[in-house]
Amino acid sequence: MQVEYYPAPPPPGPPATVAGLPHDAGLELDTIAATAADLELPNFARTVDALLGGSANFAVDRETVAAIVRLDPLAETKARGVRGFARRVVRTAHARGIDQFLDLGCGIPSVHSVHGVAHTLDPDARVAYVDLDPVVVAHARELVADLPGVSVTWGDLRAPACVAAAPGIAGHLDLSRPVALLVCGALQFVHDDIAAVLAGWQELLAPGSLLAATHGVSTHPDTVPTLDALYSRGLAGLTLRTTEQVGEAFASLGPTADVADWPVRGAGGRLPLGILGAVGVVE
Ligand SMILES: C[S@@+](CC[C@H](N)C(=O)[O-])C[C@H]1O[C@@H](n2cnc3c(N)ncnc32)[C@H](O)[C@@H]1O
């Protein structure tokens, strides 16, 4: 399968590599994914899938999960908490009449997926997934191959206009109508100015669209380097931001709350997860 990578050529910034393979335009996705799916090396998205109890992961990923959980006993609850937040955003968007969903940094959409909840609410809803990791794209394409209304694009959320012009977005969603855009669990892997990235996406969305974002904040900075090493093999590493920095970056969306407390306190369980979320309406 010949795929285009959006944007092409890759943007400046830290080299985006997966298992040592440089991203490039028009590479054979199957070849990259097969090579990157080295069974000796954990993959970040498959590790998250294992944390969620999905089946798109291998023994090496589950071993990494065990190490992560030793450092961060709430890791599984956090992974579920972020997807729970995303699913509540989808429900809220549906209640507002939105029937198109754009999930940036989607990870492997196996369990608690955006398309799962969207299609339960509206079988005709359209869902566009975007991720930087070709392993994710390969898994996602296989998972949704038979599902009408779902596209998967290999792209970099830091390049809004370029990604929005990709066939999996421009040919799949109608951006002149409201969309629910989700960026959940991905922004702590983006070193750039995330407020500017969000502003770039906001400019592309029709009035009435929802833009939802999350960002983890560490309450135990001493464990961050080890967690970073465990989570980030083959990906750009974690960027630690404080509660204040995330609040500033998400200011254009509205106030931040722990994802467990959106839209109301305790909606996602009584435990605060140390992951901030915000949801804004585009005017
Ligand atoms: C923690 S996972 C989150 C997956 C899913 N959204 C969730 O809530 O469970 C973060 C995902 O963001 C992706 N990602 C990181 N940087 C990205 C970028 N610049 N553009 C697109 N995807 C990116 C990673 O490949 C990974 O699949």
PDBQT file of the ligand as one rigid body, heavy atoms in Angstrom, charges set to zero:
ROOT
HETATM    1  C1  LIG A 301      -1.003   8.211  24.380  1.00  0.00    +0.000 C 
HETATM    2  S1  LIG A 301      -1.350   7.919  22.678  1.00  0.00    +0.000 S 
HETATM    3  C2  LIG A 301      -3.006   8.460  22.754  1.00  0.00    +0.000 C 
HETATM    4  C3  LIG A 301      -3.908   7.645  21.909  1.00  0.00    +0.000 C 
HETATM    5  C4  LIG A 301      -5.376   8.005  21.992  1.00  0.00    +0.000 C 
HETATM    6  N1  LIG A 301      -5.655   9.339  21.494  1.00  0.00    +0.000 N 
HETATM    7  C5  LIG A 301      -5.903   7.861  23.398  1.00  0.00    +0.000 C 
HETATM    8  O1  LIG A 301      -6.463   8.827  23.905  1.00  0.00    +0.000 OA
HETATM    9  O2  LIG A 301      -5.762   6.787  23.974  1.00  0.00    +0.000 OA
HETATM   10  C6  LIG A 301      -0.578   9.270  21.811  1.00  0.00    +0.000 C 
HETATM   11  C7  LIG A 301      -0.591   9.101  20.289  1.00  0.00    +0.000 C 
HETATM   12  O3  LIG A 301      -0.194  10.352  19.727  1.00  0.00    +0.000 OA
HETATM   13  C8  LIG A 301       0.578  10.076  18.575  1.00  0.00    +0.000 C 
HETATM   14  N2  LIG A 301       1.365  11.272  18.249  1.00  0.00    +0.000 N 
HETATM   15  C9  LIG A 301       2.394  11.811  18.945  1.00  0.00    +0.000 A 
HETATM   16  N3  LIG A 301       2.862  12.910  18.325  1.00  0.00    +0.000 NA
HETATM   17  C10 LIG A 301       2.086  13.082  17.219  1.00  0.00    +0.000 A 
HETATM   18  C11 LIG A 301       2.070  14.042  16.159  1.00  0.00    +0.000 A 
HETATM   19  N4  LIG A 301       2.950  15.058  16.128  1.00  0.00    +0.000 N 
HETATM   20  N5  LIG A 301       1.131  13.918  15.183  1.00  0.00    +0.000 NA
HETATM   21  C12 LIG A 301       0.248  12.890  15.192  1.00  0.00    +0.000 A 
HETATM   22  N6  LIG A 301       0.227  11.939  16.163  1.00  0.00    +0.000 NA
HETATM   23  C13 LIG A 301       1.129  12.033  17.159  1.00  0.00    +0.000 A 
HETATM   24  C14 LIG A 301       1.407   8.874  18.953  1.00  0.00    +0.000 C 
HETATM   25  O4  LIG A 301       1.896   8.196  17.820  1.00  0.00    +0.000 OA
HETATM   26  C15 LIG A 301       0.385   8.067  19.766  1.00  0.00    +0.000 C 
HETATM   27  O5  LIG A 301      -0.272   7.122  18.968  1.00  0.00    +0.000 OA
ENDROOT
TORSDOF 0
